[in-house]
Amino acid sequence: MKKTDIHEFYRRLAEANAEPRSELEFVNPYTLLVAVVLSAQATDVGVNKATRGLFKHIDSPESMLTIGETRLREVISSIGLYNTKAKNIIGLSTLLIEKHEGQVPQDRTALEALPGVGRKTANVVLNVAFGEPTIAVDTHIFRVSNRTGLAVGKTPLAVEESPVKKTPSQWKLHAHHWLILHGRYVCKARKPDCANCAVEDLCGYKAKIFS
């Protein structure tokens, strides 16, 4: 995709949704971190159902440790891989207390050192909690980037590095959410809604669907 097309691509997405937001529910950086860890191989809707009641009472590493791993497993049992995720959340909560005074660090290396936190999770936290212009490449962004020609890559890291370099600075902060939401609701995996796509004419996808 040409530089001028990339600018127009984001301009149209911004016109439709000027202030995109994460669909995960959270109350502070810590609960955001927990929610993103839980969202791996799960839907935001499913995570929100499990955490809505939890976050009314548990909003810090200290309070998370008071309920313990067994009780946490019960609360999040509707989410895939809940046993591993419960263990990781208790583990990361412990490390936040021991190494970061109970605060979520605004540092990629420190975040990725926490149990259950990979590059994608760290990118989401840095973007949403701290306003850094990172792009966390999930399945939606990977698909949209490759399908449209915005950023072609065989791996999430390759795709991540390309949009960050190509995205004009004025669009970088919200690029992450524009791409996710576009992939979730318009440029869907099985049947993209090309007829209602704001950037269809800029898209390089050859098998467009208009019905």
Buried (B, 14 or more C-beta within 10 A) or exposed (E): BEEEBBBBBBBBBBEEBEEBEBBBBBEEBBBBBBBBBBBBEBEBEBBBBBBEEBBEEBBBBEEBBEBEBEEBBEBBEEBEBBEBBBBBBBBBBBBBBEEBEEBBBBEBEBBEBBBBBBBBBBBBBBBBBEEBBBBBBBEBBBBBBBBBBBBBBEEBEBBBBBBBEBBEEEBBBBBBBBBBBBBBEBBBEEEBEBEEBBBBEBBEBEEEEEE
